[in-house]
């Protein structure tokens, strides 16, 4: 499956966050830019580094009128543990049936130690205030993810 394309309307997103509240992408249309990032599993080393970077950059994202939503196939219970353990300050969304992940094209064939399986393709989508996909990051570096996305937003969306 191909990733959702730049210039198209973002797929619908309505998922429970770590506190059991329904978060809907449509709530932000006309108000905020939205970063939606997909990650394989809460509390694993790479995902923790990535999430802590976003946590630490929360004020910088707010300064460019942007909210961050992180999506994984984890249960709400696992997400609340991840939030508590890492003192995260943004919405972690549970997509256990990976329907939203598939809609964005972030579910696909992965390889690890010679084994192939279907799973989350670590990727990021920046959605502008009009609800359209403005950027797709197919290759994410967990250590610099927050700054990579912020730099792109500052260069491309800050004044829109």
C-alpha positions, 0 to 999 in steps of 0.5 A: 500500500502506498503512503497517502499523498501530499496535496490530498485531504488527510484520511479520517482519523478518530481514535481513543487517546491514552486517557480514553478520550476520542481525538478526531483530526477534523477537530483541528481543521481550520485551527492548527497544523497537525503532525501525525506520526506512526510508530511500532510499539510504545516503550521500545527504545526507538519509540521512546527516544522519538516520543521524548523528543516530541515531549521536549519540543512541545513549546516549539510545536505550539509556537508554530501552531502545531499539535502532535498526534502519535499513533500505534497499534498499542492498547489504551492501557499500554499507552497510559503506561508509556505516557506516565513512565516518560511524562509525555505531554501529547496525545498517544492514539490507539489504533489496535485494528490498524485501520487508520494506519492502513488509511495513511499507508503506514502499514506494510511489509517489514523485514527484521533478521531475515523475517518478513511480517506486516507492521507499522512503517515508522512515518510522519505526516504533516497536515496543514490547517486546511486538512490536506497532507503537506508533507510525508516523511517515509524515513524517520530518524528517531533521534532527530525526528522532532527537529526534522519535522519542526524545521520543515514546518518552519520553512514551509507552513509557519506563515500559512 
